[in-house]
Amino acid sequence: MLALKGLPAALKEAGMTNTEIAAAVGVSGTQITKFVKGYAAPSLGTLVAIHDILGKSLDELVFGKK
């Protein structure tokens, strides 16, 4: 399953919380936690929305690589 390993660091850098990014992309905070832990995978639309808001590449969000 796809995990967003780089999301916590990207959120910290942006000064955002799971709840704030969740509200911005239209999912629950619990869902964001599931994305980070790999228990659920975001839809492509959600992944792109997170990318647009945080300005991070998909590689950075998924793999935690810069």
CORGI-V69953 format. One record per run of one state. SS is the DSSP state (alpha for helix, beta for strand, coil for the rest). FROM is the first residue (numbers start at 1). TO is the last residue. Records with the same first field share a line. If there is no record, write none. Layout:
BEGIN
SS = FROM-TO + FROM-TO
END
This chain:
BEGIN
coil = 1-6 + 15-17 + 26-28 + 38-43 + 55-57 + 64-66
alpha = 7-14 + 18-25 + 29-37 + 44-54 + 58-63
END
